[in-house]
Amino acid sequence: MWTLLTDDARAAFGRHGSLVVAVLRAPLDVPFFDDLDALIAEVSADVPAAGISVLLVRAGASPGAMSGEVRERTTRLLRQHAARLRAFAYVNGGAGLKAKLLRGAMNAALMASGFTGKVFTDVDDALHWLVGLSGQPPELRAATADVRGAVRGLGA
């Protein structure tokens, strides 16, 4: 079942079973990743090892640059939760140079962590990839439309 956990001007966080969803409305910053870190730790109490998937969606606002501090925090989060995470999908649908640079920086962070992750320009593609990964629970596959609707309802 989809659960919206927090929703404010900066970001919204929710989950559907083993799927953690973060919709970011402001520039990426360290406090955002601190919040995501806490949510992953909380969800891990309910989900078997290597069972959590994360969908991070950049909504609306221009992404701006990804500072070295934010890149480092992203890599640290992925490494810290490597045993808990099955996969990480990042969606930034922007077509401009800033969006392309941010997608490149996120790809670099995913590669540096040695982690299963992928960067997308579309929520549907990201969800399709996540639920299609080996070992995903059947209830997550069945709930794809609900999660897609919830994410779109949050402005993504």
C-alpha positions in Angstrom: 0.0 0.0 0.0 1.3 3.5 -0.9 2.0 5.6 2.1 2.9 9.3 1.9 5.3 10.0 4.8 6.2 13.7 4.5 5.3 16.4 1.9 6.5 19.9 2.0 7.8 22.6 -0.4 11.3 21.0 -0.5 10.4 17.3 -1.0 7.9 14.5 -0.5 8.8 11.1 0.8 6.7 8.0 0.6 6.9 4.2 0.3 5.1 1.2 -1.1 6.4 -1.8 0.8 10.0 -2.1 -0.2 10.0 0.8 -2.6 11.1 4.2 -1.2 10.1 7.2 -3.2 11.5 10.7 -2.9 10.2 13.6 -5.0 12.5 16.5 -4.8 11.2 20.0 -5.6 14.2 22.0 -4.5 17.9 21.8 -5.4 19.7 18.7 -4.2 21.4 19.3 -0.9 22.9 17.4 2.0 19.8 17.6 4.3 17.7 16.0 1.6 20.1 13.0 1.5 20.1 13.0 5.3 16.3 12.6 5.2 16.5 9.9 2.6 19.2 8.1 4.6 16.9 8.1 7.7 13.9 6.8 5.6 16.0 3.9 4.1 17.2 3.0 7.6 13.6 3.0 8.9 12.2 0.9 6.0 15.1 -1.6 6.4 13.5 -2.7 9.7 10.6 -4.1 7.6 12.4 -5.4 4.5 14.8 -8.2 4.1 18.5 -7.5 3.4 19.1 -6.2 -0.1 15.4 -5.7 -0.6 14.9 -1.9 -0.8 14.6 0.0 -4.0 14.7 3.8 -4.2 13.0 6.0 -6.8 14.3 9.6 -6.6 12.4 12.0 -8.8 13.4 15.6 -9.6 10.2 17.5 -9.9 9.8 20.8 -11.7 12.5 23.2 -10.5 15.8 23.7 -12.3 18.2 21.3 -10.8 21.2 23.6 -10.5 24.6 22.2 -10.1 25.4 19.2 -7.9 28.1 20.4 -5.5 31.0 18.2 -4.5 29.5 17.9 -1.0 26.3 16.6 -2.4 28.1 14.2 -4.7 30.1 12.9 -1.8 26.9 12.6 0.4 25.1 10.7 -2.5 28.0 8.2 -2.8 28.2 7.8 1.0 24.5 7.1 1.2 24.7 4.4 -1.6 27.8 2.8 0.0 26.4 2.9 3.5 23.1 1.2 2.5 24.7 -1.2 -0.2 23.6 -4.2 1.8 20.1 -3.0 2.1 19.5 -1.6 -1.4 18.4 -3.7 -4.4 18.5 -0.7 -6.8 18.4 3.1 -7.1 16.6 4.9 -10.0 17.0 8.7 -10.5 14.6 10.6 -12.7 15.4 14.0 -14.0 13.3 14.9 -17.1 14.8 18.2 -17.8 16.1 18.8 -21.3 18.6 21.6 -20.6 22.3 21.5 -20.1 22.0 21.7 -16.3 19.7 18.7 -16.2 22.1 16.7 -18.5 25.0 17.6 -16.2 23.1 16.6 -13.1 22.2 13.2 -14.7 25.8 12.7 -15.6 26.9 13.5 -12.0 24.3 11.1 -10.6 25.5 8.4 -13.0 29.0 9.0 -11.8 27.9 8.6 -8.2 26.1 5.4 -9.0 29.0 4.0 -10.8 31.5 5.0 -8.1 29.4 3.2 -5.5 29.5 0.0 -7.5 25.8 -0.2 -7.0 22.8 -1.2 -9.2 21.4 2.1 -10.3 20.3 3.9 -13.4 19.4 7.5 -14.4 16.2 8.2 -16.4 14.3 11.1 -18.0 10.9 9.5 -17.4 9.1 8.1 -14.3 7.4 5.4 -16.2 10.7 4.1 -17.6 12.3 4.2 -14.1 9.4 2.3 -12.5 9.4 -0.3 -15.4 13.1 -0.9 -14.8 12.8 -1.1 -11.0 9.9 -3.5 -10.9 11.5 -5.7 -13.6 14.6 -6.4 -11.7 15.1 -9.9 -10.5 13.9 -10.6 -7.0 11.4 -7.7 -6.8 8.3 -8.7 -4.8 5.2 -9.5 -6.9 3.1 -7.0 -5.0 5.4 -4.2 -6.2 4.9 -5.2 -9.8 1.2 -5.3 -9.2 1.2 -1.8 -7.6 3.1 0.0 -10.4 0.1 2.0 -11.6 -0.7 3.1 -8.0 2.9 4.2 -7.4 3.0 6.0 -10.8 -0.2 7.9 -9.9 1.0 8.8 -6.5 4.3 10.1 -7.9 2.6 12.2 -10.5 0.2 13.5 -7.9 3.2 14.8 -6.0 4.2 17.0 -9.0 6.6 14.7 -10.8 
